[in-house]
Amino acid sequence: MLHHSTELSTVVIVGSGIAGASAAQTLRADGFRGRVVVIGDEPSPPYRRPAVSKDLLSGATTAEKNALKPDSFWANNDIELITGATAVGLDTRARRLTLSSGETLHYSALLLATGGRARRLDGVSGAQVFTLRSMRDAESLRESIRRTGSLLVIGGGLIGCEVAATARSLGADVTVLERDPSLLGRIVPPAVSSMVAALHRENGVDVCTDVALSSLDVRDGSARATADDGRSWSAGTVLVSVGTVPEVTLAAAAGLRVHDGITVDEQFRTSADGVYAAGDAANIPATGGDRYRSEHWNAAQAQGIAAARSILGTPQPFTDVPWGWSIQYGHNVQFAGATRFDDDYVVRGSIADRDFTAIAVRGDVPVGAVAVGRPKELRTVRTLIAQGHGAPPPVSTY
Ligand SMILES: Cc1cc2nc3c(=O)[nH]c(=O)nc-3n(C[C@H](O)[C@H](O)[C@H](O)COP(=O)(O)OP(=O)(O)OC[C@H]3O[C@@H](n4cnc5c(N)ncnc54)[C@H](O)[C@@H]3O)c2cc1C
């Protein structure tokens, strides 16, 4: 749309996560010779966020090893990477972006790849209370777990479960409090939830479900959580892992259409001319008229690549079947498509043996899958979903 009327000279990308970084890379790989600027509010160059709850938190890897690219990559590819800078103002009519430093940038195309942030619990704060999204968050959380030796995880979703596993590897006493009857309950069938809970209990985690928290008191170096039914737990460190919210502050203030993420069309165009969005921040169309927002690494990467091609005027159909993974106690749990706890499942292999693919079927159509230790089979199911009916909206998981 843009490129028929405006020459493409400068592409500005807000967000230096995987969506922004892969868009920048794709612009260069596809031969774009204009200016490419990537603005990121984190202090470090792009890195692999999934390690934040795993090897970065445990200390098994370092920031250097976890970087997406060697530092020299960005300059070598003539990508201007501005770290530690927040984009605070967007004037879509003037095609001008303002940074927290006061600097302004003009763009011919703008990609908003602003990702998400951890949801907080109202009224829950304190020096020992953490959320987890960034490398910096991982450093502070690790330091507190080491210092206090005990961790209370509020929310038994993917991040909560991963952090519980990592904290056990650091030798901490770990309790997981989940509001629902089961861990990962929104996205996997009950048999897989039970398997995951058993895995955590075998590894010494106190897994508590059906917890309706009534209070969380944080004082004098200790936190005490109390449930409606009178149960209570104490720990030195608390992680609140109750979901992710899309980061849409800039987009909303600029008047872009926003609804659970920045609304885009099938070419990742927002409601403003010349402005695109991709990754965890974007709400994208799915086959069949539905919309969804993904919270997986590979999906953010695929969307960043696709958005760059749209910016270049060479859009391609986006038929990516979203998938993600989680590693807990060395087991690689993989998800694809749109799994829901209430789907019918066809299971290959054995859930009890932690070696299976559970294929979610609606009607007689495969719509998603959960697998442990069977990456090849999961790839096949993704192909089937893509060839068949496309992916329906997945349930957000991270
Ligand atoms: C702890 C954790 C573990 C995960 N593990 C897995 C996993 O095992 N497998 C998996 O598939 N997925 C995993 N995910 C999800 C995956 O990491 C995300 O889906 C992916 O990183 C999203 O990429 P993104 O580029 O869209 O956004 P982000 O990675 O969130 O990047 C957006 C960047 O933009 C910056 N930003 C936002 N607003 C502004 C602004 N106004 N100005 C400047 N910069 C701005 C943000 O600070 C951030 O650096 C995990 C996520 C987390 C938090």
The ligand as an SDF file (V2000), in Angstrom:
LIG
                    3D

 53 58  0  0  0  0  0  0  0  0999 V2000
   10.6030  -16.1460   30.4940 C   0  0  0  0  0  0  0  0  0  0  0  0
   10.1010  -16.5090   29.1290 C   0  0  0  0  0  0  0  0  0  0  0  0
   10.3590  -17.7670   28.6070 C   0  0  0  0  0  0  0  0  0  0  0  0
    9.8960  -18.1190   27.3470 C   0  0  0  0  0  0  0  0  0  0  0  0
   10.1700  -19.3570   26.8490 N   0  0  0  0  0  0  0  0  0  0  0  0
    9.7080  -19.7070   25.6280 C   0  0  0  0  0  0  0  0  0  0  0  0
    9.9620  -21.0100   25.1130 C   0  0  0  0  0  0  0  0  0  0  0  0
   10.5800  -21.8570   25.7460 O   0  0  0  0  0  0  0  0  0  0  0  0
    9.4920  -21.2950   23.8740 N   0  0  0  0  0  0  0  0  0  0  0  0
    8.7740  -20.4110   23.1350 C   0  0  0  0  0  0  0  0  0  0  0  0
    8.3550  -20.7310   22.0150 O   0  0  0  0  0  0  0  0  0  0  0  0
    8.5260  -19.1620   23.5940 N   0  0  0  0  0  0  0  0  0  0  0  0
    8.9780  -18.7970   24.8230 C   0  0  0  0  0  0  0  0  0  0  0  0
    8.7150  -17.5390   25.3100 N   0  0  0  0  0  0  0  0  0  0  0  0
    7.9750  -16.5930   24.4800 C   0  0  0  0  0  0  0  0  0  0  0  0
    8.9060  -15.8560   23.4970 C   0  0  0  0  0  0  0  0  0  0  0  0
   10.0950  -15.4910   24.1360 O   0  0  0  0  0  0  0  0  0  0  0  0
    8.1930  -14.6460   22.9250 C   0  0  0  0  0  0  0  0  0  0  0  0
    7.0630  -15.1110   22.2140 O   0  0  0  0  0  0  0  0  0  0  0  0
    9.0650  -13.8080   22.0060 C   0  0  0  0  0  0  0  0  0  0  0  0
   10.2410  -13.4030   22.6540 O   0  0  0  0  0  0  0  0  0  0  0  0
    8.3090  -12.6050   21.4840 C   0  0  0  0  0  0  0  0  0  0  0  0
    9.1560  -11.8390   20.6850 O   0  0  0  0  0  0  0  0  0  0  0  0
    8.8280  -10.3310   20.3020 P   0  0  0  0  0  0  0  0  0  0  0  0
    9.9860   -9.8540   19.4840 O   0  0  0  0  0  0  0  0  0  0  0  0
    7.4580  -10.2430   19.7280 O   0  0  0  0  0  0  0  0  0  0  0  0
    8.7360   -9.5430   21.6840 O   0  0  0  0  0  0  0  0  0  0  0  0
    9.7960   -9.3530   22.8690 P   0  0  0  0  0  0  0  0  0  0  0  0
   10.7560  -10.4840   22.9190 O   0  0  0  0  0  0  0  0  0  0  0  0
    8.9950   -9.0410   24.0710 O   0  0  0  0  0  0  0  0  0  0  0  0
   10.6120   -8.0650   22.4230 O   0  0  0  0  0  0  0  0  0  0  0  0
   10.0390   -6.7780   22.4190 C   0  0  0  0  0  0  0  0  0  0  0  0
   11.0970   -5.7780   22.8080 C   0  0  0  0  0  0  0  0  0  0  0  0
   10.5910   -4.4500   22.5950 O   0  0  0  0  0  0  0  0  0  0  0  0
   10.9440   -3.6420   23.7060 C   0  0  0  0  0  0  0  0  0  0  0  0
   10.0180   -2.4980   23.7190 N   0  0  0  0  0  0  0  0  0  0  0  0
    8.6940   -2.4860   24.0190 C   0  0  0  0  0  0  0  0  0  0  0  0
    8.1950   -1.2470   23.8970 N   0  0  0  0  0  0  0  0  0  0  0  0
    9.2130   -0.4460   23.5050 C   0  0  0  0  0  0  0  0  0  0  0  0
    9.3220    0.9510   23.2070 C   0  0  0  0  0  0  0  0  0  0  0  0
    8.2630    1.7730   23.2830 N   0  0  0  0  0  0  0  0  0  0  0  0
   10.5410    1.4410   22.8410 N   0  0  0  0  0  0  0  0  0  0  0  0
   11.6240    0.6220   22.7490 C   0  0  0  0  0  0  0  0  0  0  0  0
   11.5720   -0.7100   23.0050 N   0  0  0  0  0  0  0  0  0  0  0  0
   10.3840   -1.2320   23.3730 C   0  0  0  0  0  0  0  0  0  0  0  0
   10.7980   -4.6170   24.8690 C   0  0  0  0  0  0  0  0  0  0  0  0
   11.4540   -4.1710   26.0230 O   0  0  0  0  0  0  0  0  0  0  0  0
   11.4780   -5.8570   24.2850 C   0  0  0  0  0  0  0  0  0  0  0  0
   12.8600   -5.7890   24.4180 O   0  0  0  0  0  0  0  0  0  0  0  0
    9.1650  -17.1710   26.5820 C   0  0  0  0  0  0  0  0  0  0  0  0
    8.9050  -15.9070   27.1000 C   0  0  0  0  0  0  0  0  0  0  0  0
    9.3700  -15.5680   28.3520 C   0  0  0  0  0  0  0  0  0  0  0  0
    9.0940  -14.1920   28.9080 C   0  0  0  0  0  0  0  0  0  0  0  0
  1  2  1  0
  2  3  1  0
  2 52  2  0
  3  4  2  0
  4  5  1  0
  4 50  1  0
  5  6  2  0
  6  7  1  0
  6 13  1  0
  7  8  2  0
  7  9  1  0
  9 10  1  0
 10 11  2  0
 10 12  1  0
 12 13  2  0
 13 14  1  0
 14 15  1  0
 14 50  1  0
 15 16  1  0
 16 17  1  0
 16 18  1  0
 18 19  1  0
 18 20  1  0
 20 21  1  0
 20 22  1  0
 22 23  1  0
 23 24  1  0
 24 25  2  0
 24 26  1  0
 24 27  1  0
 27 28  1  0
 28 29  2  0
 28 30  1  0
 28 31  1  0
 31 32  1  0
 32 33  1  0
 33 34  1  0
 33 48  1  0
 34 35  1  0
 35 36  1  0
 35 46  1  0
 36 37  1  0
 36 45  1  0
 37 38  2  0
 38 39  1  0
 39 40  1  0
 39 45  2  0
 40 41  1  0
 40 42  2  0
 42 43  1  0
 43 44  2  0
 44 45  1  0
 46 47  1  0
 46 48  1  0
 48 49  1  0
 50 51  2  0
 51 52  1  0
 52 53  1  0
M  END
$$$$
